[in-house]
């Protein structure tokens, strides 16, 4: 049976981190909420989240269903999928390190989201514009360089070589870092104008992932949802600024 991914249609969002892993591996999967068939669409997600007889009830998407197994949360899903898709180190210590890196990415993505919704996710951007400007300024000046500097060091110190974030071969962490870089370049084009100069290892990793055959094909397909004003990575010109400086 194919994997079933439950995530909101029309959004890359957190579901995109899972899609990238499935696409890179050429896995057979169904993006349930984007389908129009029986048992698909947003109604299928709603039914899953409200299922009265489901003991292991997930809180929110993304959710992956593999047969009778339900897994929620991006890092948890990728930790589960990594060995199955050959996108995780075989060594247990490295696999745990990869999971830790994915959890740091989770924290970073939350801070990206908070640049445009610092007060509440239930308010429109227009209702928190001033707070968003202040939050984005601090994020670009301090938080983004802190996270990116850390990932730059991780890649550069990989004892197996700087082609990957962890281990000898590509992992879900590489794919997720690619998505983070893509999102930042879209959301903050001014602040990331010198990204390649500040973070050469991350830039090279991004370019290698982008050139992977299955990823390259996916990015050119209609399965790749474009960045848009409803996603995690949003481009509001008023939140962008001059290029950030690196803190490593």
C-alpha positions in Angstrom: 0.0 0.0 0.0 1.2 3.5 -0.7 2.1 5.9 2.1 -0.7 8.4 2.8 0.3 12.0 3.7 -2.3 14.2 5.3 -1.6 17.9 5.1 -3.5 21.0 4.1 -3.9 21.4 0.3 -2.4 24.5 -1.3 0.4 24.9 1.2 3.9 23.7 1.3 4.0 24.2 5.1 5.4 21.6 7.3 4.1 18.9 5.1 6.7 19.8 2.5 9.6 18.4 4.6 7.9 15.0 4.4 7.1 15.4 0.7 10.7 16.0 -0.1 11.8 12.8 1.5 9.1 10.8 -0.2 9.8 12.3 -3.6 13.6 11.9 -3.3 13.2 8.2 -2.6 10.6 7.8 -5.4 8.2 6.4 -2.8 4.7 5.4 -3.6 2.5 7.9 -1.7 -0.8 9.7 -1.9 -1.1 13.4 -0.9 -4.6 12.7 0.5 -6.0 16.2 1.0 -5.0 17.2 -2.6 -7.0 14.4 -4.1 -10.5 14.5 -5.3 -11.4 10.9 -5.1 -13.5 9.0 -2.6 -11.9 9.2 0.9 -9.7 12.1 -0.1 -9.7 15.9 0.3 -9.8 18.0 3.5 -12.8 15.9 4.6 -10.5 12.9 5.0 -8.2 14.9 7.3 -11.1 16.2 9.3 -12.5 12.7 9.7 -9.2 11.4 10.8 -8.7 14.1 13.5 -12.2 13.6 14.8 -12.2 9.8 14.7 -14.1 8.7 17.8 -12.5 5.3 17.9 -8.9 6.3 17.3 -6.8 5.7 20.5 -3.5 7.2 19.2 -5.1 10.4 18.1 -2.8 13.0 16.3 -3.1 16.6 17.2 -2.6 18.2 13.8 -1.0 17.6 10.4 1.3 16.6 8.9 0.3 13.0 9.5 1.6 9.9 7.8 -0.3 6.7 7.5 1.6 3.5 6.7 -0.9 0.7 6.8 -2.2 0.7 10.4 0.5 3.0 11.7 -0.1 6.7 12.2 2.8 9.1 12.8 2.5 12.8 13.4 5.0 15.7 13.7 7.6 16.3 11.0 10.7 15.1 12.9 8.9 12.0 14.2 7.7 11.1 10.6 11.2 11.6 9.2 12.7 9.5 12.0 10.3 6.8 11.0 10.7 7.1 7.2 14.5 7.7 7.2 15.6 4.1 7.4 12.8 2.8 5.2 13.7 5.3 2.4 17.4 5.0 2.9 17.6 8.6 4.0 19.1 8.0 7.5 22.4 6.8 8.7 22.6 3.2 9.7 24.7 4.0 12.8 22.4 4.5 15.7 24.4 7.5 17.2 24.3 9.2 13.9 20.6 8.5 13.4 19.9 10.1 16.8 22.1 13.1 15.8 20.1 13.4 12.6 16.9 13.4 14.6 18.3 16.1 16.9 19.2 18.3 13.9 15.6 17.8 12.5 14.3 19.0 15.9 16.5 22.1 15.7 15.0 22.7 12.2 11.6 22.4 13.8 12.5 25.2 16.3 13.9 27.3 13.5 10.8 26.9 11.3 8.6 28.0 14.2 10.7 31.2 14.6 10.3 31.9 10.8 6.6 31.6 11.2 6.6 34.0 14.1 8.2 36.7 12.0 4.8 37.4 10.4 2.6 36.0 13.2 4.3 37.0 16.5 1.2 37.6 18.5 -1.2 34.9 17.4 -1.7 32.5 14.5 -5.4 33.2 14.8 -4.9 36.9 13.9 -4.3 38.2 10.4 -0.9 39.7 9.6 -2.5 43.1 9.2 -3.7 42.9 12.8 -0.1 42.4 14.1 1.9 44.3 11.6 4.0 46.4 14.0 4.8 43.5 16.2 5.8 41.5 13.1 8.2 44.3 12.0 9.9 44.2 15.4 10.0 40.4 15.5 11.4 40.1 12.0 14.1 42.7 12.7 15.3 40.7 15.6 15.0 37.4 13.8 17.1 38.6 10.8 19.7 40.3 13.0 20.2 37.6 15.6 18.1 34.5 15.4 18.6 33.6 11.7 22.4 34.0 11.8 22.5 31.9 15.0 20.7 29.0 13.5 22.3 29.2 10.1 25.7 29.5 11.7 25.1 26.4 13.6 24.1 24.4 10.6 27.1 25.8 8.7 29.4 24.4 11.4 27.6 21.1 11.5 28.1 20.6 7.7 31.7 21.7 7.8 32.5 19.4 10.7 30.9 16.3 9.4 33.8 13.8 9.7 32.6 12.0 6.5 33.0 15.1 4.4 31.0 18.3 3.9 28.8 16.9 1.2 26.1 16.1 3.7 24.9 17.3 7.1 25.3 13.9 8.8 26.8 10.6 7.8 28.3 9.5 4.4 25.2 9.8 2.3 22.2 12.1 1.8 19.7 12.1 4.6 16.3 13.7 5.4 18.3 16.4 7.2 19.9 17.5 3.9 16.5 17.7 2.2 15.1 19.7 5.1 18.0 22.2 5.1 17.4 22.6 1.4 13.8 23.5 2.1 14.8 26.0 4.8 17.2 27.7 2.5 14.7 27.9 -0.3 12.1 29.3 2.1 14.5 32.0 3.5 15.6 33.1 0.0 11.9 33.5 -1.0 10.8 35.2 2.2 13.7 37.5 2.8 15.5 38.2 -0.6 17.2 41.3 0.7 18.4 39.8 4.0 19.7 36.7 2.2 21.4 38.5 -0.7 24.8 37.5 0.5 23.7 34.0 1.7 26.3 32.2 -0.4 29.1 34.3 1.0 28.1 33.9 4.6 27.1 30.2 4.4 29.1 28.5 1.6 28.7 25.0 3.0 24.9 25.3 3.3 24.7 26.9 -0.1 26.7 24.0 -1.7 24.5 21.5 0.2 21.3 23.3 -1.1 22.6 23.1 -4.7 23.5 19.4 -4.4 20.0 18.6 -3.2 18.4 20.7 -5.9 20.4 18.7 -8.5 19.4 15.3 -7.2 17.4 13.7 -10.1 14.2 12.9 -8.2 14.2 16.3 -6.5 14.9 18.2 -9.7 12.0 16.4 -11.4 9.8 17.1 -8.4 10.6 20.8 -8.4 9.5 21.1 -12.0 6.3 19.2 -11.5 2.9 20.4 -10.4 3.3 18.3 -7.2 5.6 21.1 -5.9 3.3 23.7 -4.5 4.7 27.2 -5.0 5.6 29.4 -2.0 2.6 31.6 -1.3 1.3 34.2 1.2 -0.5 31.5 3.2 2.6 29.4 4.0 5.2 29.4 6.7 7.7 31.2 4.5 6.0 34.4 3.4 7.4 37.4 1.6 6.3 40.7 3.1 8.7 43.4 1.8 8.2 45.5 4.9 9.7 42.6 7.0 12.8 42.3 4.8 15.9 44.3 5.4 19.6 44.7 4.5 21.7 41.5 4.3 22.2 39.8 7.7 25.5 39.2 9.3 26.8 35.7 10.3 27.2 34.6 13.9 29.1 31.3 14.0 
